[in-house]
Amino acid sequence: MWKRGPQHAPPDGGPGGRRRRRTGGTLVQLLVVCAIVAVLLAIMLPVAGRVRAAARGTQCLANLRGIGLAFRMYAAANGQQLPTPAYTQVPWERSLQAYASADAFVCPGDEELAPATFSSYDWRDTGLELTTLAGKNPYMARGDAVVAFDALPGWHGTDQMNAVRADGSAGPMAANACVADLRRAP
């Protein structure tokens, strides 16, 4: 039997004959783990940004579909005619409030216009009898006619706009194609 005291310790150095083991990692192992985490973050951050941008674009398209539906419901309740803001002096967004949520008028990609005007969208109220839908029957418009759209291009890509058409479909389009459509008869 071993006597207690420093001069009579067991030959393996520990009480009861067991050696103590270190449980930490080395500095090199820590640096390798940090490097792997940094590489993974460098890969994931751009992907996460693209996912967020796609989500904003999808929400914008859902908003525009809702606005397109709100125009149809407004017309159904008002003698098959769309709003006429120039005549009533009531903004089109306010005319549609009973048929769409307030959030429907704000594009999540818009950080410049909506904070000032509470709306990110515009609609086919051109002021010209040949091209406007204001005061007209929406069911008389050609199916691919743009009804409502992003008020400014570029929220969802360079020179891109989201738009809803008379047939209720919504999707992205080139800004110049949207403007060109507004110059044609609906």
N, C-alpha and C positions, 0 to 999 in steps of 0.2 A: 504494500500500500504506500502510496505517495504521501509525503508529509506536506502540509500546506506551507506556502511561503515561496518567495521568488527563487530561492536557490534550489528548490525541490520541484520545479515544474515538470510536467510530463515531457518526454523527448519531442513530441510533435508540436509543441508550443501552445496548445489550447486546453482548456479544462475538459476533462472527460475524454481526452484523446482525439478531438476533432480540430481541424484547421479552419480558420475563418476565411471566407471567400469574399472578394470585392464584388459589389453588385452594380456598380456604375459603368457607363460607357466611356470610351476614350474621347479625346477632343477630335480626333480624325473621324470617328463614327458620327459625332454630333454635326460636324461640318458636312459630311456626306448626306445626312438626313436633311439638313437645311438646304443644300443644293437641290435635292430632289423636290422638296416643297416649292422652292423658287421656280424651278422648271415647270412644275404642274400649274402653278399660279399664272405663269407667263402664257401658258397654253389656254387656260380656262378663262381669263379675263376678257380677251377679245370675243370668245364664243359667248360669254354671258352678255356682253354688249350687243351682239347681233340678236340674241334671243330676246332681250328687252326691246330692241327696235322692232322686231317682228311682232311682238305682243302689242306694242303701241299701234302698229299698222293694222293689226287685226281688230283692235278696239275701235279704231277710226272707221273701218269698214262697217262694223256693227252699228256704230252711231249713224253713218250715212244710210244704211238700210232702214233704220228706225225713222230717220227723217223722211225718207222716201215713202214709207208707210204712213207717217203722220200727214204728209201732203195728200195722200189718197183719202185718208179718213176725214181730213178737213174738207176736201172737195165733196165727199159723200154727204156731209152735214151742211154744205153751203151751195146747194143747187148745181153740183158738179163743176164748181169753179174754184180755182186756186186763189190764194190771197192776192190782193192788189194793194201793196203798201203805198204806192204813189197816190192812190185814191183815198184810202182809209187813214193814212198817216200812222199806221200801226206796223211796227217792224214784223217781218215774216216770222221771226223766232217767237214773238209773243203770240202771233196768230196760231201757231202750232203747239203752244204750251199745253193745251188740254189733251194733246194726242202724243206727246213725247216727253220724256223726263228732261229736266234741266241739264243733266249731265250729257245728254245726247248732242248738245250743241258745242261741246268742247272736245277737240281732238287731243289725245294725250301727248302727241308729238309737238303741239303748238305751245311754245313758251313765250311768244311775242304778241300775238293778236288777242287771244282769249283773255289774258289778264286785264286788258284794257276795254274790250268790247263784250266780253262774256259769250262770244261765239267765235268758232274757228272756221265756219263754213259760209258759203254764199250759195245763191240759187239762181236759176235761169230767169231772173227779172231784169232783162236787158234794157228795158225802156223803149224798145223798137217793136212795133206791132208784128213785124214779120218773124222775129226771133224769140220773143218773150213767151213765157208760160203764165205770167201774172194775169189773173182773171179768166184763164182759159180752162177747158176741160182736160185733165191730165190723160184721159183715155183716148184723146184724139191725137196725142203726140206719137211720133214714131218710137218704137220700142227701144232703140239704142240712143235716143236723145238724152243728153246729160241734163239732169234735173237739179242736183245739188253737188257741191264739190268743195275741196279744201280751198280756203280763201287765198292762200299763198302757196306756191310750189316749194318743194324741197324739204318738207317735214318728213317724208318717207323715202327720200332718195333724191339725187340731183335731178332737177327738172321733172319730178314726178308729182302727180296729184292723185288723190283718191276721189272717186265720183260715184254717184248712184244714178242709174238711168231710169227712164220712164217705165221699163218693164220690171223694175224692182231690183235688178242685179246691181251689185256694187263691186268695184275693183280699181286697181291702180291704172293710171294711163299717163302718157307723156303730157306735160303741161301745154305744149303747143297744140296737141290734138284736142284737148279739152277746150281751149280757147277757140279753135277752129270750129268745133261743134256748136259753140254758142253763137257763131255767126251764121249758122244754117237754120232753116225753118225747123221747128220742133216737129 
